[in-house]
Amino acid sequence: TLERGPAPARWRTWTVGALLTAAALVGIMVTLRSAHVASTPIALAARTYTTKVGQRDSVQLADGSRVLLGPDSRLTVPADYGTTYRAVDLRGDGYFDVRHDAAKPFAVRVGSALVEDIGTTFTVESDAGDSTSVAVVAGSVRLRSGNSLPNAGVVLAAGDRGSIDAAGNAVAERQSVRDDDVAWTKGRLVFRDASLARVAGEIHRWYGVTLHIADSTLLNRTVTTEFSGESVDEVLKILGLTLGARVDRQGDSAIVRTTHGSNSPR
């Protein structure tokens, strides 16, 4: 009868060695997997800045450029801002003080319009259904449709005002910028021959009241007036007098109706 004796020493040595080798392989696999996970790029998200009705706020971008947002406005800065190009999206009003960098052009997309910096301080005002307007305080910009050729549109220098409509038609008013064009940055609303659509947009942005125009003939009228700290009821009263209309407010809505037999609007 054969008796089982203890395993030979070399067998025990091989077994231990195999276990150590297996453990080392597992360690290497874990290390490689960890390295793979660590090397996977983390997707950066765009940053969005918003203001509430009647609120203004200042935003400093990574390159040192500054933006003052008007009430009820939104600025979106993409995750790759400043990599090769500097482009932001604006809805509403913004005052831009741009740090010029010829190697990394700066642009503002506003709906279908594109405002391209050529070393500038400028304001942008926009409303749905109306044109986008730009007033250049210093430097110059190109204003064009976002789907047009790079040399399209108009170039606006310091003191120029420009506008572009929904169809992409851009026009320039040379040396027409006044202090009124940046009055909103100091809390004043100034309208000069402004369309009722633009006035309605600004009143909603600053006071949270939506205007409903009951008489379509009012849409052809323009408004020249200014507001500085008045209550919403005072603003609506002044607007009614300016238009020769009656404005009836109910909460966050106001209906604008023609007042028959009233004096001609100024």
Secondary structure, DSSP 8 states (H G I E B T S, - for coil): --------HHHHHHHHHHHHHHHHHHHHHHHHHHHHHHHS------EEEE--TT--EEEE-TTS-EEEE-TT-EEEE-TTTTSS-EEEEEES-EEEE----TTS-EEEEETTEEEEESS-EEEEE--TTS-EEEEEEESEEEEEETTS-TT-SEEEETT-EEEE-TT--EEEETT---GGGGGGGGT-EEEEEEEHHHHHHHHHHHH--EEEES-GGGGG-EEEEEESS--HHHHHHHHHHHHTEEEEEETTEEEEEE-TT-----
